[in-house]
Amino acid sequence: MTQQFHTPFSRAEAVALWSRLVAGWANNLTPSGSRTLYDGIPNYVDVGGSYEGVTRMLWGLGSWLSYPERPATLEWRGVTYDVEQLTYRALVNGCDPNAPETWCSAPDQHPDSKDRDQRTVESGQIAFAVWQTRDRIWARMNETERQNVTNFLDQVGKRPSYWFSNWALFWVLNHATRKAFGAPYEQAIIDEVMTTYMDGVYCGDGWYDDAATRGPNYFDNYITWVFASHVMAWAQMDGASMPARRDELLDRIRAWMQHYPYFFAADGAFCEFGRSLAYKFSRLGAALWAYKLGLWPHSAGMLKRLVGKHFRWYVDRGAIRPDGTLRQSLTATGSPEVMERYISTGATYWAMQAFSGLWSLRDDDPFWSAEEEPLPAERGDFMKVYPIPGWVVTARDGHIQQFNAGTVKPAYGNKYTKLIYGTRNPFNVGLDAGQPSLDNCLCLSENGIRGQREHVLAFAVGESGWLRSRYPIEVNGHRHLIDTTLIPMGDVHVRAHRITLDPAAAEVTAEEGSAPLGFEAGATPQLRLADGWLWISFGADTVGINPLQGYSSIPQAVAGSPNSVYGYNLLAVLKATPLQQQHDLVCVAYAGSSANVSALPTVELAAWEIDGSFVAEIGGQVITVPPLPAE
């Protein structure tokens, strides 16, 4: 592909960005310095100011101050900020139970579980930052201040009734830090999490299932920004006490990092998918820590290029406000619906994990002088098949698409339910008049009520890149069964759905949409019907859909629900009504360059065989997708 002009990422650029973020943070601290007052949509954690806005900044502050020779101050626009003093003040006042803005208030418990105090999450990076800065912060604390820190960690580090998710690792950093400082701790907690729990959720090849035990198939960014990052933090603090186990867990991170670069587009965009996307470039932290610990299986030059491009992708789209504070949305125009209700105004500062990794490197580390090397998506088109999560990841003209057969997480809707996610066409995160959105998704409707897949019963992916999944769609108390096949072929893919309706249901309608074509205010997308296709184009980007079997109308252009990145979007939508008891739908969808629509492969055949196999002939290539095992 054609290479764009690119200025190499530099340490000076990194320090300037960090200084801007420190200034925005410091200028919005409350009088005690232990909470922040940010613009945004608040939740219960923001009462009295967001403590997460401070505790999560400690990811970056801890690493910056981890080298005694590094300066204590930063400057932004002529103003000097003493980050060492600000960090000391935050820890002292936050952990003091008698301070007016203390973190030691009543538990912030998750409404569904007494085990989920939000401050337990925060205790992980608080503890790690205290350990990192022991020569600069802990050393200057008096005995009362030190005791307050360990008392706070103890308060929010009590053993839960069971290990239910990635949260288990927050307890590990809490107790490992207390162990390092000779304070009371529970070795059994560290042992249980780092052995029994971690083995129970490990699925192989670097993949962790974010659940109580493997099986639900909850694969997302938490593999990077908790499972990887927290294991590496523990390895530095306490890994020497369990060297064989440490090395085994670090080898898993090395395996995960082998996959990591393939989710990034040539322009640095990440294939946004799953929950907690408000954490933005946080995903860089684990890769940088992996490089530091010798676990990065690619070149330093490629990592340097990836880090710089990913930072710039967000910065150039307004993820950081002019005053240096982080937005909750991904971009200046993207929908705030990307948030979950646990995302307070300060929660986005989990993004500082990127700087935790960056500033863990010495100022003269070879990373900074390495000659940049291209990302996989810059080198050329590719297809990566990931059987464990049920994904196929493709690159085409520098853009990434993630086809998803196996990972659906109930209660998070559009963030997991789509059939395809992409960097050129980021998904619609918001509801469509209170209902699931149609982009890259099949929905069924009864009496005006729309449903989508929220569980997967079975799935498979093939070495050639096909995907197949079986899942229910529940609407109005009726449970319909869907068998979906996806066959990616460059910018186009075949979608085939075999629908078996609940016999008790009355009239049922099917709807599905293309990828969303995102755009900003002032743009005028172009629509065109030709040879069964509806094309929607703006500039270099085009989406389209073409019905082949089972639909009852020609495609329609529809304004999409709120998008994760863009202010506006359109998609091409197909409808089938009424559905028969068994109803087959086949279409071809396109998401790619406007220049490529004139040379698409022809679909000569797309049909189910008697044994349940699905066979397609595309551009002269025959692809047979075997049936899934019976329930």
N, C-alpha and C positions, 0 to 999 in steps of 0.2 A: 504494500500500500504506500501511497505518497506520504513522506514524512513532513510534518509541520515544523516550522521554526520553533525552537525550544531553547530557552535560557536555562542552563543547568541550575539545579537547586544548590544553595550554598548555606553555610552556617550563618552568614550575615542575614540572609532572608529568614532563616528559622528564628534567630534571636529577635529580629524586628517583629515578626508575627507574635512570638511569645511575649514580648514587651507590650505590644498593643493589648493582648488579652489580659496580662497582669494589670495594666492600667485600668482597663474596663472593670475588672474585678475589684481592685482596690478602691476605685472611686464610688463603688456601690456597696461598700461594707457598712454594717450598722456600727454604732459607737464602740461596742465591745470588740469588733473585728471577728466575731464568731458566726455571724449570719450575713446574708446579702439581701438587698432589696432590688429586685430586677423587674423590668417590664415583662409582661407575658400573662399566661393564663395560670393562676395559682391553684394549688390544691391544699390539703390539710397540712402538709409538711411546710408550707409557706407561712403558717401562723407565727407572727412575731419575727418574720424574716426567714429566709430559706437557709437552714444549716447545711443542706446538700451543696449550696453554692460555695461553701467554704470547705467542707470535708472532701469534696471531689476535686477542688483545686489542688489539694494536697498531692494528688498524683504527680502533677508537674512540679510543684514546689519541692517535694521530697527529693526528686532526682536532681533538680537544679542545685540544691544545697548539699547533695551527697558527696561532693568533692570540696574539701575544706579550702582549696585554693581558688575556687570559683567566686567571683564577686558577690557580695550580699545585696547589691543594688542593681536596678535596671532603670533605664531612662526612656521615656516616651513623650515626644513633643515638648521637650524642655523640662519635664517634671521627673524627679527622681523618686523611685519607689524602693524602700528597704524591704526586700522580700524575706530576709531572715527575721527581722523584727515582726513583720506581719504574720509569719508562720508561728513564731513563738507566742505572740499575743493570741492567735486563734486557738492554739492548743491549750494554753493556760486558761483562758476564759471559757472555752467550750467545755472543758472537762471539770471546771470548778462548779460543784453543785450549788454554790451560793451566789454565783455570778448572775446578773439579770437576764442574760441571753444564753444561759447554759444549755448544753446538749443533754444534760442529765435530768430531763423533765420526764413526765409520764410516758410510758411506752407508746410508740407510734406503731400500733399493731395492724397488720393486714386484717380486714374484716372477716376473712374466711379462716384465719388460723391464729391461735395465740402464740405460735412459734415464730411468727413473721413480724418482728419489730424492725422497722426500716433502719433504725440505727445500727442493727447488726450488720447490714450491708456496709454502712459507712465505716464501721469499726475495722474492716479489712484494710482500707487505704490509710486510715488514721494510724493504725498500728504499724503498717509498713513504712509510712513516712517518718514516724518517730524513730524507727530502727535505722532508716537511711540517714537521718540527720542527727544521729546520736552524738557526733562530735561537735555539732553546732547548736542544737536545740536542747536535747536531753542534758548535755553537759552543763548548760547554764540554768537549768531548772533547780529550784530548791527541793527539799525532801517533800514538802507538802504538795507542790505542783506535780512532782513525779507520782506521788501516791494518788492524786486525783486522776491522773491519766490511767493508771492501772486499775483504779476502782471503776472508772467509766467502762473500760474494756471488759471488766468482770461483769458489770451490770448488764451489758448487752450481749455477753458471750456465754450465757447459760446454755447448757445442753438442750437441744430441742427434743421433741418426742420421737422424731425420725428425720433422716436426711432426705429432703424432698426435691432438691434441684441443685443447680449451680451454687445456691446459697451456702451449701456445705463448706465451700472453700473460704467464705468470709470468716467462719469460726476458726479455720486453720490459721489464717494470718493473725487473727486476734490472739490465739493461744501461743503460736510460735514466737510472736514478739514478746509476750510476757515471759516466756521461757528464756529468751535471749537476755532479758534484763533481770533475771533471777526473781521475778514476781510469781505469785501463785498461778498455776495453769493446770490443764488436764491433758496429760500425754495421751490418754485413751481417745480423746476427741481427734487429735492429730492422726493417730494410728488408724482409727476407724475410717476417717474420711479418705486418707491417702492410700488406703488399701482396699477395704471392703466396698466403700461407696464408689470410688473411682473405677474399680474393676467392674462393678455392677452396672455402670452406665457407659462403659467403653464398648464400642461396636467394631473396632478395628480400623486400620489405615488412617489413624488420626481423628476419627469421628467420635464425638461424645453426644449421647442422647440426653437432653436437658430435662431429666425427669427423676423420679425416685429410683427407678431401675430401667434398664434399656427395654424398649418395646414400643413406646408411644411414637417414636420417630420425630422428636422435636429437635431438628437440626437448624441452627441459625447462627447469628453473629456471636452468641454466647460461647461457642467453641473457642473463639479468638479472645474476646474481652473479659472472660472469667476463667474458663477451664485452662486456657494457655497462659494468660497473664498471671494468674494467681499461683499456678504451679511453679512458674519461674520465680516469682517473688519468694515463695516458700523454699525453693531450692537454694536460693542465696542465703536465706536466714537460717534454715534448719536442715537443709538437705544432707549435710555431712553426717547427721545422726542416723540416716537411713540411706547410705550411698547406693546400694543396689536398686532400691525402690526409686530413688531420685533419678537414676539414670534411665530406668524403664519408663518413667513418666515423661522425661525429657525426650526420649526417643519417639514417643507418641506425638509430641509437639513438632519434632523434626518431620514426621510423616505428614502432619496437617499442613505445615509450611510448604510442602511440595505442591499442594493444591492451590494455596493461597493466591498467587498472582493471576490465576486464570479467571478470577471474578472481576477484574479491573479492565475497563476499556482503555483504548489508546489515549484518550484525553484525561485519564485519571478517575473517571466516574466509576463507582462501584455498583454492582447489580443489587440495588436496594431490595431487600426481602426480609420479612419477619418483623418482630417487635423491637422496641427500643431504638429505632432508627434515629431518634433525636440525639443520640450519642455521636452521630456523624463520624468524624475521622478518628474516633477512639480505636478503631480496628487497626490502626497503624502501630499502636503500642506494642502488641505482642510480637509483631514481626521484627521490630527494632530490638526488643529484648532477646528474641531468638538469635538475631545476628550477634548481639553482645556475648551470648552464651555459647556460640558456635553451633547453633541449631538451624541456621538459615541455609537451606540447601542450594540456593541460587547465588548469583554474584552480588557483591556489594554495590556495584554500579547499577544493577537493575533495581535493587531496593531503594537506592538513593533517588532514582528517577521516579519510582512508584510513589515514594513519600512526597516528593515535591509536587507531582502532578495531582495527587489526591488532595493535599492541602489546598492547592490553587483552585481545584474544581469547586470546593465549597466557598472559599473566600470570594472568588469571582462571581458567585451567584448570591451573595449577600447573607451567607450563613452567620457571619459576624456583623453585628450592627456597626455603624460608624463610630459609636462610642467605645467599641472594643468588647462589648458583651455578646454572648452567644444567644441566638434565637432558639426557640423550641422547635420551630419548623426547620426543614432541611435547607430551604432557600428563602429569599425575601418574598417570593410570590407563591411558594408551595403551601399546601394546606396545613393548618395546625392539627388536622385530624391524624397526622402522622404520630401525634402523641398518644400515649396511654394515660389513664388517670393517675398512674403513679409517677408521671413526669411532672415534677414541680418546676418552678421557674429556675431553680438551681440545679436540677437533676441533669441537665444537658452537659454539665461540667465533667461528667464521666469522659467526655471527649479529651480531657487533659491527660488521659492515659497515653495518648499519642506522644505528649511531651515527656511523660514518665519514661517511655522508651528512648526518646531522642536524647534527653539530658542524662540518661544513664551512660551514654558514650562520652569518653574523654574528649576534651576540646581538640586534641590532635589525633583522634581516631582516624584510621585510613578511610572510613566511610566518607569523611568530609572531602577528601582529595580524590576519591575514586572517580574514574571516567564513567559517565552514565552509559548504561546499556538499555536497549529497548525492552518494553514489556512484551509478554507473549502476544497480546492483541496488536501490538505494533509490528511484530515480525511477520504476521500473516494470519489467515483464517485457520481455525482449528475446531475440533469437537472433542470434548472430554466427557467420558461416561462415568458416572458415580453411582454404582449400584446400591451402596448402603443407604444414602438418603433418598434415592430414587430420582436423581437429577441427571440431566444432560445439559452441559454448558457449551455454548458455541460462540465463536468469534467470527464476525463477518464485517469486512471493511473497518475494523477497529472497534466495533460495537459488540457488546455481550448480550446474549439471551440465556436465561436459565429456565429450562423446561422442567416442570415439577410434577412428578407422579406420586411421590411418596410422603411428602412432609406437609401435613395440615395440622394446625393447632387450634382447637375450639376456643371460642371467645375472642379471638383476635381477627376474625373476619378476613377482609381483603388482604391483610398482610401475609397470609399463608394460602389462601384458597385458590389463587389464580393458577391457571395451567402454565402460564409463561410470565416471567419477569424480565425486564431488559433495561439497559443503560440508555439506549436511544429513545425508548418509549417507556419511561418509568410509570409504575402502576397508579391507578386511581385509588386513593386510600379512603376517601370519604364515602358516605352512604348516598344512594340515589333516591332522593325523596323518602329517606328512612329505610331503604331496602338495599340489598347487596348490589354492587355495581356490576356492569356487564362486560367490562373490558377483559379480554383474554379469559373468559369464563363462560361456562354453560350454567344457566339458571332455569328452574321450572317455576311456573306460577299457577296458582289456583285462586279464583275469585279476587284477583288483584294482589295477592300476597305472593312474594317471590322468595325462593330458597336457593341455596348454593351448597356445594359440598363442604362439610365440616368434619368429616372423618374419612379415612381411607381403609378399606377392608383388605385389599390386596394390591400389590403393584409389582412391576418388573420393568427393567430397562435392558436393552440389547446392546451388544458390542457395536453394532452398526449405528446406534443412536436412537432407535425407536423407544417409546415409552408406552406402557399400558397400565391402567389402574381401574379398580372397581370401588365404587363408593356409593353411599346413599345420599339422596337429597330429600329432606323432610319438609313438608309444607302442609299446614293446616291439619296436623296429626296424621298425615299419610306419608308413607315411606316408599320412595321410588328408588330403583336400583339402576345405576349407570355403569356402563363399561366403556371407558374412553381410551382411544389410541391416538398417539401423536407421532408423526414422522417428520422430523426436521430435515429440510433440504436447502441449506443456505438461507436466503431471506424468506423463503416460503416454508410452510409446513402443512401437512394434511392433518385434519382433525376428524375423527370418526367416533360417534357416540351410539351405542346400542342401549336404548332406554326401555326398561321394563317397569310399567306403572303399577302402583298399588291398586288392586282390583276395586277397593272401596272408594277410590277417588272419582270425582266427576270429571268435568272438562279440565284438561291440563295443557298449558302452553309452554313451549320451550323458547328461550331467547339466548343468544350468545353474540359476543362482540369481538371485534378485532382488537389489536393493541391500540392504546390511546395515542393520538397525535397531539402532543403538547405544544402550546404556543403562548405568547404573552400579549398583553393589551396592544391593540393597534394592528395586529396581524390579520390577514384575510386568507385562510386556507382555501384551496381549490378542490372542487368535487367533480368527479367524472365517472359515468357509467359506460362500460365497454366490455363486450364479450362475457357478460355475466358478472363481471367485477364491479364493485364500487371502490373507486380510488379516492383517497383524501390526502392532499399534498400541501406542504408548505416548505418552500425553499428546497433543501436537499433531502428532506424526509417525506416518506409516503407510507401510509398504511392502506390495507385493502382486504376485502373478503369476497369469496366467490362460492355460492352454494352449488353443490353437486348432487345431493340426494336428500329428500325428506323435508325440505323447507317449503313454506306456503306463500312466501312473498320475496320480492327482490330486496337486496340490502338497502337499509336506510341509514343516513347520516344522523347521528344522535350526539347531543352535547353530553359529554361524560361528567360523572360526579367529580368532586374535588380531587385534584391530582397531587401526588407527593412532591413534585418538583415544580410544575408549571402552574400558572394562574388560570389557564383555560385548556380545554382539550376537546377533540371530536373523535368519535369512533364509528365504524361501520357495523351495523347490527342486523342479524338475521332472526327470523321468527318462524316457528312452526306451530300451527294450531288448526284443529285440535289434534293432540297426539293419539295414536292408536295404542292398544295394550302393549304391543312391542313395536317400537318405532326406531328406525335407523336414520341417523343424520350424518352426512359427510360434507365437509367444506374444505376449502383451501384458504389459508390466511397469509397475509404478507405484512412484513414490517422491515423496512430497509431504506435503501437509497432511492431517490426519485429517478436516478439515472439507470437503475437496473430493471425497471418494470417492463421494459420492452423485450427482455430476453429471459423469460421465466420458463422453467421446465414444465412440460405438459403432463397432466395427470391422465394417463390412458385407462387406468383401471383402479377402482377402489371398492372393495367388496368383502363381505364375510364369507368364509367357507363353511361347509356343513359342520366341521369339527370345532367351529368357533374361532379359527384363525382369521386374521384380517390380512388381506393381500392388496398391495398397491403397486402399480407400475408408474413410475415417475421419471420422465425424461429417458425412458428406455431401461431404467433400472427397476428390477422386481424386488420388492421387500415383503417378506412374510413375517407377521407378528403372531406368535403362538398364543393360544388362549391362556388365561390365568387359571391356576388350580381352582377347582370347585370349592365352595365354602364348606 
